[in-house]
Amino acid sequence: MARRTSLSPDQTRSITLLGVPFAYALLLLAVPLGAIILFSFWTQDFMTVDTTFTTANYREIWDSPIYGLLLQRSLMVSGIVTAVTVVLAYPVAYFISFHVKPSRKSLWLFLITIPFWTSYLIRVFLWKVILGYNGVINSGLLELGVITEPLTFILYNVNAVIITLAHAFAPFAILPIFVVLEKIDRSLLEASQDLGESKFSTFLRITLPLSMPGVVGAVLIVFIPTIGDYVTPELMGGAGGKLIANMIQTQFLQLNNAPLGAALAVVAMLCVTAISLIFVFLNRKYLRGRS
Amino acid sequence: MSLRVYVIAYLIFLYAPIALLPVFAFNDGTIIAFPLSGFTTQWFTELTQNAALHAAVRNSLVIAACTAVFATILGLCAARAGAMSDFRGKKGITGFIMLPLVLPEIIVAVSLLVVLRQVLGLSLGNWTIIMAHVLICTPFSIAILNGAFAALDPAMEEAALDLGESRWSAFRLVTLPLVMPGIVSSMLIAFTISLDEFIIAFFLTGANPTMPVYIWGLLRFPSSLPVIMALGTILVALSILLLTIAEIFRRRGVRRAGGTDTGGFL
């Protein structure tokens, strides 16, 4: 341990100020997270909680195929949603950063964030209206004569969940990529083209690698929260599209088995964290050398 | 050119659900599907007569207002500290405070539920939702206020100190007015997030549901769907209004502090 040097008055003030939100986060985030880990090693029989330490919840998760299936499906859905969202978002971020006049950039960002701030529940429900049996897509395609009977593979299954979540997280993916693209030194691109690279290879060899930190950020900010969403799978997923968050919710609010729900939450968090760390590790060469 | 076409298609994808809201809010039919039947304002009239909904809206407004104030105060502390000297562990602490930004909301919800109900044995109410909403809104407030403080010239406050103002009055008379637009913007964003938040509210709500929790209950009854569309239309119009005000204030703040505008809310 390095010896702590005495603090300047400005540092002391800084610590005191930061201490307030830190104490709040400690009390309402760290303590509850600790409590949920502890809780996952207990058991509950209807209303009474048995506080003897046991790994029974984790054994049950391991043994019953339903939990593994839900977890696997959740990770798969989150993975696909992340890939779709980030791939679709990149060109939009690129467009705003490289093709929009600087004075109009914040207007564009504003335009992209507006749908994100409007009632989430109602937005999810409206996807049902768009994708449903009598929905916008089906009635439109029927009208045009493209199909003769309504498509059914787009509602009440995993596809519907993926489309809806990809829509919900769009701005989350665009903004981090945009921020990094903005920081790219434009003279590097000119230099590359002066040296004879085509526009496309300049993009592949300069712009894309330099923007990878933003892509990694976008991936994490989409992938991690999607695991915790139970609204979309509940409304859009039908019987075969339920995810792990639905199970956690059921354990807590309907089956009154909070310890098992806690264990499921812990397992889901561990999986997400592990995958995120692996992803960051695989991209470490792009992230190196940046503060 | 093709990129422009793609971006426009993407915007259509982004706005498609919202564009449908008013269509069905004014549609004279109980089924939310095509073809449309005719024009009516009946659903908006029904909105004004629903007492349970009014109670839920009032609840949500109180929660959102409290959340906006507390999250902005915490955000102000963190952003102010962020603009001051570094110390060991500052980055880690800030990172921890920002953690709710990426943490799945259900994790925040269930862990708070366990502590409040099972460990402390407290009953749930509006204050439990406020506590959780402050937690998830603070990172957004910090992000907005960081922008306001970063654009600030520290020389201004130093000048006030040199001219004999106390530290507090220098902050109150010089810095605070300069970051005030950021504060307003932060409060509006926190208000909007809290007003719309469902996942956590559903777990922590007591006897009185918030507006999203109430809407969730209505979604199960097909007959109430047109009313939800009408409500949604009003909400969208309202949040666009709030966000536009927030954005105007944010820009004004950046300009007032003499910086250049670089980005949006996040």
Interface residues (C-beta under 8 A of the other chain):
Chain A: R4 L7 S8 D10 Q11 R13 S14 I15 L17 L18 V20 P21 F22 Y24 A25 L28 L29 A30 V31 P32 L33 A35 I36 F39 V49 L88 P91 V92 Y94 F95 H99 K105 S106 L109 F110 L111 I112 T113 I114 P115 W117 T118 S119 Y120 L121 I122 R123 F125 L126 W127 V129 I130 G132 Y133 N134 G135 V136 S139 H167 A170 P171 L175 P176 F178 V179 E182 L220 I221 I224 P225 T226 I227 G228 D229 Y230 V231 L235 A245 I248 Q249 F252 L253 A258 G261 A262 A265 A268 M269 V272
Chain B: L3 R4 Y6 V7 Y10 L11 F13 L14 Y15 A16 P17 I18 L20 L21 F24 I31 I32 A33 F34 P35 L74 G75 C77 A78 R80 A81 G82 M84 S85 D86 F87 R88 K90 I93 T94 F96 I97 L99 P100 L101 V102 L103 P104 E105 I106 I107 V108 V110 S111 L112 L113 V114 V115 Q118 V119 M131 A132 V134 L135 T138 I142 T192 I193 D196 F198 I199 F203 P212 I215 W216 L219 I228 M229 L231 G232 L235 V236 S239 I240 L243 E247 R251 D261 T262 G263 G264 F265 L266
